[in-house]
């Protein structure tokens, strides 16, 4: 009898932990960033910087960075819902470009922003 009670309590505790973990995951969103040149062609291998505030962007104090893939995109995963700022620097046809923008991440969604000069 004591063993059944113990295992019942243990099962409820494990279910609670799993449900809590699942609900935490759903409270985040993703930010997909597409980097394209002036001709709207995707740029591979460009480093995109993620900032939590506009002040962080201005101070160049990023919280995460990621490199674009062959489609010119990269995704920052499991972000808390809020407005984030991103930027990238790159050269195209011998000219240096800088581009920045912001995007608001919402719970359970993928927000897409485009960086283009």
C-alpha positions in Angstrom: 0.0 0.0 0.0 2.8 2.4 0.9 4.6 1.6 -2.4 1.4 2.4 -4.4 1.0 5.7 -2.6 4.7 6.6 -3.2 4.6 5.8 -6.9 1.3 7.7 -7.3 3.0 10.8 -5.7 6.1 10.3 -7.8 3.9 10.0 -11.0 2.1 13.2 -10.2 5.3 15.0 -9.5 6.8 13.9 -12.8 3.7 14.9 -14.8 3.8 18.3 -13.1 7.5 18.8 -14.0 6.8 17.8 -17.7 3.8 20.1 -17.9 5.8 23.0 -16.4 8.7 22.4 -18.8 6.3 22.3 -21.8 4.5 25.5 -20.8 7.8 27.3 -20.3 8.8 26.4 -23.8 5.5 27.8 -25.2 6.1 31.2 -23.6 8.9 32.0 -26.0 9.1 32.8 -29.6 11.7 32.9 -32.4 13.2 35.7 -34.5 14.1 34.9 -38.0 16.4 37.3 -39.8 16.8 37.4 -43.6 19.8 39.4 -44.9 19.7 40.5 -48.5 21.7 42.9 -50.7 20.4 45.9 -52.6 19.2 43.6 -55.3 17.2 41.5 -52.8 19.7 38.6 -53.2 20.3 36.5 -50.0 23.7 36.9 -48.4 25.3 33.8 -46.9 27.9 33.8 -44.2 27.0 37.2 -42.7 27.1 37.7 -38.9 23.8 39.0 -37.5 23.9 40.5 -33.9 20.9 40.4 -31.6 20.3 43.1 -29.0 17.8 43.3 -26.2 17.2 47.0 -26.3 17.9 49.9 -28.6 20.4 51.2 -26.1 22.3 47.9 -26.3 22.3 48.3 -30.1 23.7 51.8 -29.9 26.3 50.6 -27.4 27.1 47.5 -29.6 26.4 45.3 -26.6 24.8 42.2 -28.3 23.3 39.3 -26.4 23.7 36.7 -29.2 25.1 36.4 -32.7 24.5 34.0 -35.5 25.7 33.5 -39.1 23.3 33.4 -42.1 22.9 30.2 -44.1 22.8 29.7 -47.9 19.3 31.3 -47.9 20.7 34.4 -46.3 18.7 33.7 -43.1 19.4 32.8 -39.5 17.0 32.3 -36.5 17.4 33.2 -32.9 15.3 30.6 -30.9 13.5 30.6 -27.6 13.4 34.4 -27.0 11.2 36.0 -24.4 8.4 38.0 -25.9 9.6 41.6 -26.4 11.0 43.9 -29.1 14.6 42.9 -30.2 17.0 44.8 -32.4 19.3 43.2 -35.0 22.1 44.5 -37.2 24.6 43.3 -39.8 27.6 44.8 -41.6 28.7 43.6 -45.0 30.4 44.5 -48.3 28.6 44.4 -51.6 30.3 45.4 -54.9 33.1 47.1 -52.9 30.8 49.2 -50.8 30.4 48.7 -47.0 26.9 48.5 -45.8 25.3 48.6 -42.3 21.7 47.7 -41.7 19.6 47.4 -38.5 16.0 46.9 -37.7 13.7 45.7 -34.9 11.2 42.9 -34.5 8.7 42.1 -31.8 8.8 38.4 -30.7 5.5 37.0 -29.6 4.8 33.9 -27.6 4.7 30.7 -29.7 5.3 32.5 -33.0 8.2 33.1 -35.5 8.7 36.7 -36.3 10.6 37.4 -39.5 12.5 40.6 -40.2 14.6 41.6 -43.3 17.9 43.4 -43.2 18.6 45.3 -46.4 20.4 48.5 -47.2 
